[in-house]
Amino acid sequence: MGSAWVNFNIRFYVVALIFIIFEVEIAFIFPVATVFRRWVEGGAGVFALVEVLLFIGILFLGLVYAWAKGDLEWVKKIRA
């Protein structure tokens, strides 16, 4: 028996949310990959490739931003 309140580090939630965001976004690429050959045969291959690369670039920028903020580190460094 004890208190229901537990001191829990919020970092676990932040890392889990970042993981879920990137995992769901990567799942959006699979449908595009399945119809990409049809788009190439239809003449829209370059346009589709540019769109996918732009999408991946935006995801990469988000990852770099999260990394630069230090949100991917389990233990934050204390700056003196």
C-alpha positions as a Markdown table, in Angstrom:
| # | Residue | x | y | z |
|---|---|---|---|---|
| 1 | Met | 0.0 | 0.0 | 0.0 |
| 2 | Gly | 1.3 | 3.4 | -0.8 |
| 3 | Ser | 0.7 | 6.5 | -2.9 |
| 4 | Ala | -0.4 | 6.1 | -6.5 |
| 5 | Trp | 1.9 | 9.0 | -7.5 |
| 6 | Val | 5.2 | 7.8 | -8.9 |
| 7 | Asn | 8.1 | 10.0 | -9.8 |
| 8 | Phe | 8.5 | 9.2 | -13.5 |
| 9 | Asn | 11.0 | 10.7 | -15.9 |
| 10 | Ile | 9.2 | 12.5 | -18.8 |
| 11 | Arg | 12.0 | 11.6 | -21.2 |
| 12 | Phe | 10.5 | 8.2 | -21.7 |
| 13 | Tyr | 7.4 | 9.8 | -23.0 |
| 14 | Val | 9.3 | 12.2 | -25.3 |
| 15 | Val | 11.4 | 9.4 | -26.8 |
| 16 | Ala | 8.3 | 7.2 | -27.2 |
| 17 | Leu | 6.4 | 10.0 | -29.0 |
| 18 | Ile | 9.3 | 10.8 | -31.3 |
| 19 | Phe | 9.5 | 7.1 | -32.1 |
| 20 | Ile | 5.8 | 6.8 | -32.9 |
| 21 | Ile | 5.8 | 9.9 | -35.0 |
| 22 | Phe | 8.7 | 8.6 | -37.2 |
| 23 | Glu | 7.3 | 5.1 | -37.3 |
| 24 | Val | 3.9 | 6.2 | -38.6 |
| 25 | Glu | 5.5 | 8.5 | -41.1 |
| 26 | Ile | 7.7 | 5.7 | -42.5 |
| 27 | Ala | 4.5 | 3.6 | -42.8 |
| 28 | Phe | 3.2 | 6.2 | -45.2 |
| 29 | Ile | 6.1 | 5.4 | -47.6 |
| 30 | Phe | 5.1 | 1.7 | -48.1 |
| 31 | Pro | 1.9 | 2.5 | -50.2 |
| 32 | Val | 4.0 | 4.8 | -52.4 |
| 33 | Ala | 6.6 | 2.1 | -52.9 |
| 34 | Thr | 4.0 | -0.4 | -54.0 |
| 35 | Val | 2.6 | 1.8 | -56.8 |
| 36 | Phe | 5.9 | 3.5 | -57.8 |
| 37 | Arg | 6.5 | 1.2 | -60.8 |
| 38 | Arg | 3.0 | 2.1 | -62.1 |
| 39 | Trp | 3.8 | 5.8 | -61.8 |
| 40 | Val | 7.0 | 5.3 | -63.7 |
| 41 | Glu | 5.2 | 3.5 | -66.5 |
| 42 | Gly | 2.6 | 6.3 | -66.5 |
| 43 | Gly | 5.3 | 9.0 | -66.9 |
| 44 | Ala | 5.0 | 10.5 | -63.4 |
| 45 | Gly | 8.0 | 8.7 | -62.0 |
| 46 | Val | 10.3 | 11.7 | -61.6 |
| 47 | Phe | 7.5 | 13.7 | -59.9 |
| 48 | Ala | 6.7 | 10.9 | -57.5 |
| 49 | Leu | 10.4 | 10.4 | -56.7 |
| 50 | Val | 10.8 | 14.1 | -55.9 |
| 51 | Glu | 7.8 | 14.0 | -53.7 |
| 52 | Val | 9.1 | 11.0 | -51.8 |
| 53 | Leu | 12.5 | 12.5 | -51.4 |
| 54 | Leu | 11.0 | 15.8 | -50.1 |
| 55 | Phe | 8.9 | 13.8 | -47.6 |
| 56 | Ile | 12.0 | 11.9 | -46.4 |
| 57 | Gly | 13.9 | 15.2 | -46.3 |
| 58 | Ile | 11.3 | 16.7 | -44.0 |
| 59 | Leu | 11.4 | 13.7 | -41.8 |
| 60 | Phe | 15.2 | 13.9 | -41.6 |
| 61 | Leu | 15.0 | 17.6 | -40.7 |
| 62 | Gly | 12.6 | 16.7 | -37.9 |
| 63 | Leu | 15.1 | 14.1 | -36.6 |
| 64 | Val | 18.0 | 16.5 | -36.8 |
| 65 | Tyr | 15.9 | 19.1 | -34.9 |
| 66 | Ala | 15.0 | 16.6 | -32.2 |
| 67 | Trp | 18.6 | 15.4 | -31.9 |
| 68 | Ala | 20.0 | 19.0 | -31.8 |
| 69 | Lys | 17.5 | 19.8 | -29.0 |
| 70 | Gly | 18.8 | 16.9 | -27.0 |
| 71 | Asp | 15.4 | 15.1 | -26.9 |
| 72 | Leu | 17.0 | 11.8 | -27.9 |
| 73 | Glu | 19.3 | 11.6 | -25.0 |
| 74 | Trp | 18.3 | 9.6 | -21.9 |
| 75 | Val | 20.3 | 11.7 | -19.5 |
| 76 | Lys | 20.5 | 15.5 | -20.1 |
| 77 | Lys | 23.9 | 17.0 | -19.6 |
| 78 | Ile | 24.0 | 19.9 | -17.1 |
| 79 | Arg | 25.8 | 22.8 | -18.5 |
| 80 | Ala | 27.8 | 24.7 | -15.9 |
